Amino acid sequence: MDLKLKLRLRPSFFISFLIFILFLINPNFGLASNPKCISTEREALLTFKASLTDLTGRFSSWSGPDCCNWTGVLCDARTSRVIKIDLRNPNQLVNSDEYKRGCLRGTIHPSLARLKFLSYLDLSSNDFNGLEIPEFIGHIVSLRYLNLSSSSFSGEIPVVLENLSKLESLDLYAESFSDSGAFSLRASNLGWLSGLSSSLKYLNMGYVNLSGAGETWLEDFSRVSTLKELRVFNCELKNLPLSLSSPASLKLLEVLDLSENSLNSPIPNWLFGLTSLRKLFLRWDFLEGSIPLGFKNLKLLETLDLSNNLGLQGEIPSVLGDLPQLKFLDLSANELNGQIHGFLDAFSRKKGNSLVYLDLSSNKLAGTLPESLGALRNLQILDLSSNSFTGSVPSSIGNMVSLKKLDLSYNAMDGSIAESLGQLEQLVDLNLMANTWEGVLQKSHFVNLRSLKTIHLTTEPNRSLFFKLPSTWIPPFRLEFIQIENCQIGPSFPMWLQVQTKLNFVTLRNTGIEDTIPDSWYSGISSEVTYLILANNRIKGILPHKLVFPKLNTIDLSSNNFEGPFPLWSTNATEIRLYENNFSGYLPQNIDVLMPRMEKIYLFHNSFTGQIPSSLCEVSGLQILSLRKNHFSGSFPKCWHRSFMLWGIDVSENNISGEIPESLGVLPSLSVLLLNQNALEGKIPESLQNCSGLTNLDLGGNKLTGNIPPWTRKLASLFMLRLQSNSFTGQIPAELCNVPNLHILDLSGNKISGPIPKCISNLTAIAHGTSSEVFQNLVFIVTRARQYQDIVDSINLSGNNISGEIPGEILGLSYLRILNISRNSMAGSIPEKISELSRLETLDLSRNRFSGAIPQSLAAISSLQRLNLSFNNLEGSIPKLLKFQDPSIYIGNELLCGKPLPKKCPKTL
């Protein structure tokens, strides 16, 4: 029988065959079609949408007839009822422009309450600008999942949420990222939680203010016996109960986060009855006392975070090393002390211990690192920084084959670094800085570090840590970050450094490099490097003339032997340090174009010539201009009208001529002005009186004339005024006595006449010894001088035969108070009231025409360390109580007598 006949006789076979073919073409054939939403629910959704503001078109699909196909809406396949609304912000990078634009805003319309079968509602990471959580949400009793986190709700959490008896997950995390500021969500009564006690498994109330919930807050949470995860961090909780009436009620709890509260208590024992715990977070809670042994009961614990409590004390108990499931342990930033041998030995006794993360940083742990450290074969992160560990890196470090980060920084490690370190193929981040290492680093220390991206290694300058690597060796790693200080890499710039061309941060400070660095290395790193610091070496040669560094923030090539012209590098760097080199030639006239974001430029101690380019005035963010000890000539730029940020200028020890520009007086931030040792002429411009924040003014060693301006009384912050070695005339104005913070007054080497003002005792900073630290720091930032030695030297104490050596406190400018009016034409007697300058340390009145007796009260200045009264017309006996026995202090006064001078006084004196 042929096929046609068979099909004719058996129609059912034909129909079955056809259905089979259709099913192959469309697997959904014969099933119910996609659900089409119910019209009343569609209208409810449209009403809800109308109350919201959508900047990014997230509701663009909410227009068709079938709401079940709208983005963020899910319907039940059988009943077509809306069961899920997910409108969380699709951009989760908080505070980014995309996140802010992706936030829904407006109000939440109660039409949602018409969705009687809604089980899932997510409105998280939006911006409702302080809106209170609508009470109608508590009437959507079908909800099983509710997420309102990070959406800038405020006010009291409505107690009507207790109606949500089916709710399994509730997220009210309240950290606000609104442009309108922070909003506070609070719960003064947690009684509503009892309505969720039979269903709720997940509860997050982070950043909800629970300060008004009273002392029963823990009991209220414990009533929810179904909880598996409870997060109440940063909730302004002020106490942690030491007992819990029914700890068994939280027996299902697997995750507990009480972090960032002010609990101020010991770790309570009831925690150790929560034997289902897998993760426990108690960081930043100001917990006190020791870590209890009760942790041994938490056999399932995987994560324990007790960091940043600041007050946990005692040794780390070995029971933590016995926890079989522990993967993450953070005990950082506490007061833990003692050694870690017992704790680590416990880990070493377990085969296949699971610890992956260990942070013990910022404690008071001490002793050497034990060999048992090597038993942590699964450990990926090890941070032991900021403790007091000593000794060497143990050789067992090579067994930690999973290690990705090793941080031993800021300890007292004074031994060597084990060669086995080089076996850590997974190591990415190595931080050994701020120790006192010694020894030799060889190829074996680095040979297998193929994953290494970051290395920090510093020791003290008086220690010996040498790199002895083959000169042509090419390592398996390509670093992104390198910081090596006080270690001997040089004298050559080795091949293992030359091939590091992916660097974005470079610090090679005091590494003994005396070589030239190939141009190819600079150009290789130029596109990505942000910090380039090669200071305190003896690197020589000429820098590549033109390069582009688009990401460079700081360049520091100071204290080397670089030579040649200023590099014409195009960069957005904010800080340029080329000081103490052999650079020469002119500064580029377009420096404002090459370096438009420059804030601080340090070029002192070089051999630059020519005029200081006026284009520096165009660098709007310029704060510090430090050009001391070069060969600049010509007049100082006069265009400072737009330099509103400029606060520190040091162009001392050059050949600058002409007058001091009036435009300096329009700099509102000017604090430090050092123009000394130049060839400036004319008078001090009166416009400087407008610089009310001026702290340090040094115009010494110029050709300035005129009177000392009386308007200095307006400079209430003035710490140092040095006008020495000029041609000022007239008398010291009495107004100068009213400068309250003046510590250093040097008017020596001028043509000043008249007496010492009787009001001299009004210099309150010298009289009462007010602190000068802030003022000194400002000068140091501008000059970068080592203990400000250059300024101290230029005070020229030794040239005036002041007795003895300069004491250490003067070299450090700790409490420097100096009055120097030597080498003038002043006359009259030394006022008795000068003794009221009771904290004066240096007084130089030499080479004037002072007459009369030395005041007996001068001996009352106990702080006086240096005194010079030589070459005046003083007479009578030297006060016996004066402690200075160097006759050079008094020579040149023919009528003086008594010790220490050889001339004896008549008995009548």
Buried (B, 14 or more C-beta within 10 A) or exposed (E): EEEEEEEEEEEEEEEEEEEEEEEEEEEEEEEEEEBBBBEEBBBBBBBBBEEBEBEBEBBEEBEEEBBBBBEBBBBBEEEBBBBBBBBBBEBEEEEEEEBBEBBBBBEBBBBBBBBEBBBBBBBBBBBBBBBBBBEBBBBBEBBBBBBBBBBBBBEBBBBBBBBBEBBBBBBBBBBBBBEEEEBBBBBEBBEBBEBBBEBBBBBBBBBBBBBEBEEEBBBBBBBBBBBBBBBBBBBBBBEBBEEBEEBEBBEBBBBBBBBBBBBBBBBBBBBBBBEBBBBBBBBBBBBBEBBBEBBBBBBBBBBBBBBBBBEBBEBBBBBBBBBEBBBBBBBBBBBBBBBBBBBBBBBBEBEEBBBBBBBBBBBEBBBBBBBBBBBBEBBBBBBBBBBBBBBBBBEBBBBBBBBBBBBBBBBEBBBBBBBBBBBBBBBBBBBBBBBBBBBBBBBBBBBBBBBBBBBBBBBBEEBEBBBEBEEEEEBEBEBBBBBBBBBBBBEBBBBBBBBBBBBBBBBBBBBBBBBBBEBEBBEBBBBBBBBBBBBBBBBBBEBBEEBEBEBBBBBBBBBBBBBBBBBBBBBBBBBBBBBBBEBBBBBBEEBBEBBBBBBBBBBBBBEBBBBBBBBBBBBBBBBBBBBBBBEBBEBBBBEBEBBBBBBBBBBBBBEBBBBBBEBBBBBBBBBBBBBBBBEBBEEBBEBBBBBEBBBBBBBBBBEBBEBBBBEBBBBEBBBBBBBBBBEBBEBBBBBBBBBBBBBBBBBBBBEBBEBBBBBBBBBBBBBEBBEBEEBBEBBBBBBBBEBBEBBBEBBBBEEBBBBEEBEEEBBBBBBBBBBBBBBBEBBBBBBEBBBBBBBBBBBBBBBBEBBBBBBBBBBEBEBBBBBBBBBBBBBBBBBEEBEBEBBBBBBBBEEBBBBEBEBEBEEEE
